[in-house]
């Protein structure tokens, strides 16, 4: 009987010691058993695939992408750690760890609070992305977000510091933008037999190789208008050929016979579009050029007048020579006494 009592007392003492150890000594001291009680934090970011697939363009407003931050703990005490150690929430801090040099990124809020639980719990945040004008079109890029949380527990760390990075992808859109300069103005006065030339400079300010389609919108009756119809321009930042080109718009007024005093306006449009995808077009640039044709026109008569002039000249010269020969003949006859 005494033996049984001794055994019972020993068991009770052992259980009591274990309870005291777990309740008081374990939270305040780091012992080899700590690793047994540790619960590792796990983090995850999710987002809508449509949001990240929709291209972001330079010159546009910042793109805001909603994200969801998830957290949970994994370990032996995952289902009781919150109650035993009075740990209720994760405070997870969000940092932009890496981003392309041609974009600006921020995350809001800078930290989120998520309940400690063995199941995934979540909080919402947003990423704001603004692209510089030199962001290369059609690039598949990404940013890295770092998630960090403080450790939980006293000297015996129950939940260690959390630290994880995750990529969030995005796509760069294409922007068709041109700078157009009329180098010699857009108004000229000339004669009917002259040609007005208007040099036009086109510069690609977009972020991808761009083609420019030139259309003549109006040609007055009897006038001749010519300009190249298509030109390809590289980018200022990433090559792909020359990024600017000089075009020439030539305008020739009517040359019908008679006096001319006509003023007409020639209109053209220049439309940029992607060299990669012709469906990606920008707004058309409309240009107007005024030409004032003034003067007398003799179309086709120049050669006739020249021939007629030569004939008249030869006729005058011949008549003059005949008169000279006749005078000299009379003079000789007079001197010889044979005037008739």
C-alpha positions as CSV (number, residue, x, y, z in Angstrom):
1,X,0.0,0.0,0.0
2,X,2.8,2.3,0.9
3,X,4.4,1.5,-2.4
4,X,1.3,2.5,-4.3
5,X,1.1,5.8,-2.5
6,X,4.7,6.5,-3.3
7,X,4.1,5.9,-7.0
8,X,1.0,8.1,-7.0
9,X,2.8,10.9,-5.3
10,X,5.6,10.6,-7.8
11,X,3.2,10.8,-10.7
12,X,1.4,13.8,-9.2
13,X,4.7,15.6,-8.6
14,X,5.8,14.9,-12.2
15,X,2.6,16.2,-13.6
16,X,2.7,19.3,-11.4
17,X,6.3,20.0,-12.4
18,X,5.3,19.6,-16.1
19,X,2.4,22.1,-15.7
20,X,4.6,24.6,-13.9
21,X,7.4,24.2,-16.5
22,X,5.0,24.7,-19.4
23,X,3.2,27.6,-17.8
24,X,6.0,29.6,-16.3
25,X,9.5,28.4,-17.2
26,X,8.9,27.5,-20.9
27,X,7.7,31.0,-22.0
28,X,10.5,32.8,-20.2
29,X,13.5,30.6,-21.1
30,X,14.9,29.3,-24.3
31,X,15.6,25.6,-23.8
32,X,16.3,22.8,-26.3
33,X,12.7,22.0,-26.2
34,X,11.8,25.3,-27.8
35,X,12.2,24.0,-31.3
36,X,9.5,21.5,-30.5
37,X,7.1,24.2,-29.7
38,X,8.0,26.7,-32.5
39,X,5.3,27.5,-35.0
40,X,6.6,28.8,-38.3
41,X,4.7,31.7,-40.0
42,X,3.7,31.4,-43.6
43,X,2.7,34.3,-45.9
44,X,1.2,34.4,-49.3
45,X,0.0,37.2,-51.7
46,X,-2.8,36.6,-54.2
47,X,-4.2,38.9,-56.9
48,X,-6.6,39.0,-59.8
49,X,-5.0,37.7,-62.9
50,X,-7.0,40.1,-65.0
51,X,-5.5,43.0,-63.1
52,X,-1.9,42.1,-63.8
53,X,-2.6,41.0,-67.4
54,X,-4.1,44.4,-68.3
55,X,-1.1,46.4,-69.7
56,X,0.0,49.5,-67.9
57,X,1.0,52.4,-70.2
58,X,3.4,55.3,-69.7
59,X,1.8,58.8,-69.6
60,X,-1.3,57.2,-67.9
61,X,-2.6,57.6,-64.3
62,X,-1.0,55.2,-61.7
63,X,-2.4,51.7,-61.9
64,X,-3.8,50.4,-58.6
65,X,-3.7,46.6,-58.3
66,X,-5.6,45.1,-55.3
67,X,-3.7,42.3,-53.5
68,X,-4.7,40.0,-50.6
69,X,-2.1,39.1,-47.9
70,X,-2.6,35.7,-46.3
71,X,-1.0,34.4,-43.2
72,X,-1.0,31.3,-41.0
73,X,1.2,29.4,-38.5
74,X,2.4,25.8,-38.8
75,X,3.7,23.7,-35.9
76,X,2.9,21.5,-32.9
77,X,1.0,24.3,-31.1
78,X,-0.6,25.9,-34.2
79,X,-4.1,25.4,-32.8
80,X,-3.4,26.6,-29.3
81,X,-0.5,29.1,-29.4
82,X,-2.8,32.1,-29.5
83,X,-4.6,31.1,-26.3
84,X,-1.6,29.8,-24.4
85,X,0.7,32.7,-25.1
86,X,-1.8,35.4,-25.5
87,X,-0.7,36.1,-29.1
88,X,-3.6,37.3,-31.2
89,X,-2.4,39.0,-34.3
90,X,0.3,39.1,-36.9
91,X,1.6,42.5,-37.8
92,X,3.0,42.0,-41.3
93,X,5.0,44.9,-42.8
94,X,5.0,45.3,-46.6
95,X,8.0,46.7,-48.5
96,X,8.8,47.1,-52.2
97,X,12.0,45.0,-52.3
98,X,12.7,45.2,-56.1
99,X,11.2,47.1,-59.1
100,X,12.4,48.0,-62.6
101,X,14.3,51.3,-62.8
102,X,11.7,52.8,-65.1
103,X,8.7,52.5,-62.8
104,X,7.7,53.9,-59.4
105,X,5.8,51.5,-57.0
106,X,4.2,51.9,-53.6
107,X,2.2,49.7,-51.4
108,X,-0.7,50.7,-49.1
109,X,-1.1,50.3,-46.2
110,X,2.5,49.7,-45.2
111,X,1.4,47.0,-42.8
112,X,-1.6,44.7,-42.2
113,X,-3.0,43.0,-39.1
114,X,-4.0,39.3,-39.5
115,X,-5.3,37.0,-36.8
116,X,-2.9,34.2,-35.7
117,X,-4.4,30.9,-36.8
118,X,-3.5,27.6,-38.2
119,X,-5.9,28.3,-41.1
120,X,-5.2,31.0,-43.7
121,X,-6.4,34.4,-42.6
122,X,-6.3,37.5,-44.9
123,X,-6.1,41.2,-45.2
124,X,-6.4,43.5,-48.2
125,X,-3.8,46.0,-49.6
126,X,-3.0,47.7,-52.9
127,X,0.0,48.2,-55.1
128,X,0.3,51.5,-57.1
129,X,2.5,51.4,-60.3
130,X,3.5,54.4,-62.3
131,X,5.6,53.9,-65.5
132,X,8.1,56.4,-66.8
133,X,7.9,57.3,-70.5
134,X,10.9,55.1,-71.3
135,X,9.3,51.9,-70.1
136,X,9.8,49.4,-73.0
137,X,6.5,48.4,-74.7
138,X,5.3,44.8,-74.5
139,X,7.7,44.0,-71.6
140,X,6.6,41.3,-69.1
141,X,8.0,42.7,-65.8
142,X,7.5,42.2,-62.1
143,X,8.0,43.7,-58.7
144,X,9.1,42.0,-55.5
145,X,7.2,42.6,-52.3
146,X,8.8,41.7,-49.0
147,X,6.6,40.6,-46.1
148,X,8.1,40.7,-42.6
149,X,6.6,40.1,-39.1
150,X,8.0,40.3,-35.6
151,X,8.7,37.2,-33.5
152,X,6.1,36.2,-30.9
153,X,6.8,34.9,-27.4
154,X,9.2,35.9,-24.7
155,X,12.8,34.6,-24.5
156,X,11.3,31.4,-25.7
157,X,10.4,32.2,-29.3
158,X,7.1,30.5,-30.1
159,X,6.6,32.1,-33.5
160,X,9.9,33.4,-35.1
161,X,10.2,36.4,-37.3
162,X,8.5,36.0,-40.7
163,X,10.4,37.1,-43.8
164,X,9.4,36.3,-47.3
165,X,9.5,37.9,-50.8
166,X,7.0,37.3,-53.6
167,X,6.8,38.5,-57.2
168,X,3.8,40.4,-58.6
169,X,3.9,40.5,-62.4
170,X,2.6,43.2,-64.7
171,X,2.8,44.1,-68.4
172,X,4.0,47.3,-70.1
173,X,1.6,48.7,-72.7
174,X,2.4,50.6,-75.9
175,X,2.0,54.3,-76.3
176,X,1.9,55.8,-79.9
177,X,2.9,59.4,-79.6
178,X,4.5,61.6,-82.2
179,X,6.0,65.1,-82.3
180,X,5.4,66.8,-85.6
181,X,7.2,70.0,-86.8
182,X,6.4,71.9,-90.0
183,X,9.9,73.2,-90.6
184,X,9.0,75.9,-93.1
185,X,5.6,76.8,-91.9
186,X,2.3,75.9,-93.6
187,X,1.7,78.8,-96.0
188,X,3.3,79.6,-99.4
189,X,2.7,81.9,-102.3
190,X,3.9,80.9,-105.8
191,X,3.3,81.0,-109.5
192,X,1.2,78.5,-111.4
193,X,4.3,76.9,-112.9
194,X,6.1,76.5,-109.5
195,X,5.9,73.7,-106.9
196,X,5.4,74.4,-103.1
197,X,7.5,72.1,-100.9
198,X,6.6,71.7,-97.2
199,X,9.2,69.8,-95.2
200,X,7.7,67.9,-92.2
201,X,9.7,66.4,-89.3
202,X,8.2,63.4,-87.4
203,X,9.7,62.3,-84.1
204,X,8.6,59.1,-82.3
205,X,8.1,59.9,-78.6
206,X,6.4,56.5,-77.9
207,X,7.9,53.5,-76.1
208,X,8.0,51.1,-79.0
209,X,8.8,51.0,-82.7
210,X,6.1,53.0,-84.4
211,X,4.9,53.3,-88.0
212,X,3.3,56.5,-89.2
213,X,0.6,56.3,-91.9
214,X,0.2,59.5,-94.0
215,X,-3.1,60.2,-95.8
216,X,-4.0,63.1,-98.1
217,X,-7.5,64.1,-97.0
218,X,-8.3,66.7,-99.7
219,X,-6.9,67.5,-103.1
220,X,-8.4,70.5,-104.9
221,X,-9.4,69.9,-108.5
222,X,-6.5,70.4,-110.9
223,X,-3.9,70.4,-108.1
224,X,-1.2,67.8,-107.7
225,X,-0.3,66.7,-104.1
226,X,2.4,64.1,-103.2
227,X,3.9,62.7,-100.0
228,X,5.3,59.4,-98.8
229,X,2.5,57.2,-97.4
230,X,4.3,55.2,-94.7
231,X,7.4,55.6,-92.5
232,X,8.9,53.4,-89.7
233,X,10.4,55.1,-86.6
234,X,12.6,53.5,-83.9
235,X,12.5,54.6,-80.3
236,X,14.6,57.3,-78.6
237,X,15.4,54.9,-75.7
238,X,15.7,51.4,-77.2
239,X,16.7,51.8,-80.8
240,X,15.0,49.9,-83.6
241,X,16.1,52.4,-86.3
242,X,16.1,56.1,-86.5
243,X,13.5,57.7,-84.2
244,X,12.8,60.8,-86.5
245,X,12.3,61.3,-90.2
246,X,11.8,64.2,-92.5
247,X,9.0,64.1,-95.1
248,X,8.2,66.4,-97.9
249,X,4.7,67.5,-99.0
250,X,4.8,68.8,-102.6
251,X,1.9,70.8,-103.9
252,X,1.6,71.9,-107.6
253,X,-1.2,74.3,-108.6
254,X,-3.1,74.1,-111.9
255,X,-1.3,75.3,-115.0
256,X,-4.2,76.0,-117.3
257,X,-3.7,78.9,-119.8
258,X,-4.6,82.3,-118.4
259,X,-4.2,84.3,-115.3
260,X,-4.5,82.5,-111.9
261,X,-5.3,83.8,-108.5
262,X,-6.3,80.7,-106.4
263,X,-5.9,79.9,-102.7
264,X,-6.4,76.3,-101.6
265,X,-5.9,74.4,-98.4
266,X,-4.4,70.9,-98.5
267,X,-5.1,68.7,-95.5
268,X,-3.3,65.5,-94.5
269,X,-3.4,63.2,-91.5
270,X,-0.6,61.3,-89.8
271,X,-1.6,58.3,-87.7
272,X,0.9,56.4,-85.5
273,X,0.5,52.6,-85.0
274,X,2.5,49.8,-83.5
275,X,5.1,48.0,-85.7
276,X,4.2,44.8,-83.7
277,X,0.4,45.1,-83.8
278,X,-1.3,47.3,-86.4
279,X,-4.5,47.3,-84.3
280,X,-2.7,49.4,-81.7
281,X,-3.1,52.9,-83.2
282,X,-2.9,56.4,-81.7
283,X,-4.9,59.5,-82.4
284,X,-4.4,61.0,-85.9
285,X,-2.6,64.3,-86.2
286,X,-4.3,66.6,-88.7
287,X,-2.2,69.2,-90.6
288,X,-3.3,71.9,-93.0
289,X,-1.2,73.7,-95.6
290,X,-2.4,76.8,-97.5
291,X,-1.0,77.6,-101.0
292,X,-1.7,80.8,-103.0
293,X,-1.2,80.5,-106.7
294,X,-0.9,83.8,-108.5
295,X,0.3,84.6,-112.0
296,X,-0.1,84.0,-115.8
297,X,0.2,80.5,-117.1
298,X,0.9,79.5,-120.7
299,X,0.9,75.7,-120.6
300,X,2.5,74.0,-123.6
301,X,3.1,77.3,-125.5
302,X,6.6,77.8,-124.3
303,X,8.1,75.7,-127.1
304,X,5.9,77.2,-129.8
305,X,6.8,80.7,-128.7
306,X,10.4,79.8,-128.8
307,X,10.2,78.4,-132.3
308,X,8.1,81.4,-133.4
309,X,10.7,83.7,-131.9
310,X,13.5,82.0,-133.8
311,X,11.5,82.2,-137.0
312,X,10.8,85.9,-136.5
313,X,14.4,86.6,-135.6
314,X,15.7,84.7,-138.7
315,X,13.1,86.6,-140.8
316,X,14.2,89.9,-139.5
317,X,17.8,89.0,-140.0
318,X,17.2,87.8,-143.6
319,X,15.3,90.9,-144.5
320,X,17.9,93.1,-143.0
321,X,20.6,91.3,-145.0
322,X,18.7,91.6,-148.2
323,X,18.3,95.4,-147.7
324,X,22.1,95.7,-147.1
325,X,22.9,93.7,-150.2
326,X,20.5,95.8,-152.3
327,X,22.1,99.1,-151.0
328,X,25.6,97.8,-151.8
329,X,24.5,96.8,-155.3
330,X,23.1,100.3,-156.0
331,X,26.2,101.8,-154.7
332,X,28.4,99.8,-157.0
333,X,26.2,100.7,-160.0
334,X,26.4,104.4,-159.2
335,X,30.1,104.3,-159.0
336,X,30.4,102.6,-162.3
337,X,28.0,105.0,-164.1
338,X,25.6,102.3,-164.8
339,X,22.7,103.4,-162.7
340,X,19.6,101.8,-164.0
